Every structure is written in structure tokens, then in C-alpha cells.
């Protein structure tokens, strides 16, 4: 994994973790459920974003590997 991508993914996961902690406190405080649902959707979006970045990195690595194999002489 490229260091820049790794940092981006870590930052995104940390944001998701912060959002999840906020959801927990909102639930404990009895906050209106539409607001909780909005935060849950935000956490899901952040985790999907991190997952997509991981998948793209894996896809690029596979393309490079296949290209290297196909161009050997």
C-alpha cells in the first residue's frame, strides 16, 4: 500500500470511529433518532470510502502484477 493512501485510509477510519463514538453517546443521551440515523449513515459512508480505497489499491497492484507477467520475455 502506498504511504499516502495508507494515511488517507487511516484518517478516514479514525473519522468513522469518532462518528461511532458520537453515535454511542447520542444513544445514551436519548437524542432524536433521525439525528442518530444521520450519524450512522455518515459512519457507513466513511467506512465504505475506506473500503473502496483499499479495493482500488488492490486492483492497481493486481494490474501491475499482470502487466509485469505479460511483458516478460
C-alpha positions in Angstrom: 0.0 0.0 0.0 1.3 3.5 -0.9 2.0 5.6 2.2 -0.2 8.4 1.1 -3.1 6.0 0.5 -2.4 4.4 3.9 -2.6 7.7 5.7 -5.8 8.6 3.9 -7.4 5.3 4.8 -6.3 5.6 8.5 -7.6 9.2 8.7 -11.0 8.0 7.2 -11.2 5.1 9.7 -10.4 7.5 12.6 -13.2 9.8 11.4 -15.6 6.8 11.3 -14.5 5.8 14.8 -15.1 9.3 16.1 -18.6 9.3 14.5 -19.4 5.9 16.0 -18.3 7.2 19.5 -20.6 10.1 18.9 -23.5 7.8 18.0 -22.9 5.8 21.2 -23.2 9.0 23.3 -26.2 10.2 21.3 -28.0 6.9 22.1 -27.1 7.1 25.8 -28.4 10.7 25.9 -31.7 9.7 24.1 -31.1 12.0 21.1 -33.8 12.1 18.5 -33.5 9.0 16.3 -33.4 10.8 12.9 -30.2 12.5 14.1 -28.7 9.2 15.2 -29.7 7.6 11.8 -27.9 10.5 10.0 -24.7 9.9 12.0 -25.0 6.1 11.4 -25.2 6.8 7.6 -22.2 9.1 7.9 -20.2 6.4 9.6 -21.2 3.9 7.0 -20.2 6.3 4.2 -16.8 6.8 5.8 -16.2 3.1 6.1 -17.3 2.5 2.5 -14.9 5.2 1.4 -12.0 3.5 3.2 -13.0 0.1 1.8 -13.2 1.5 -1.8 -9.7 3.0 -1.4 -8.4 -0.4 -0.2 -10.1 -2.2 -3.2 -8.6 0.3 -5.6 -5.1 -0.2 -4.2 -5.5 -4.0 -4.5 -6.8 -3.6 -8.1 -3.9 -1.5 -9.1 -1.4 -3.9 -7.6 -3.1 -6.8 -9.5 -2.9 -4.8 -12.8 0.8 -4.1 -12.2 1.4 -7.8 -11.5 -0.4 -9.0 -14.6 1.3 -6.4 -16.7 4.7 -7.4 -15.4 4.0 -11.1 -16.1 2.7 -10.4 -19.6 5.6 -8.2 -20.6 8.4 -10.6 -19.6 10.5 -12.0 -22.4 
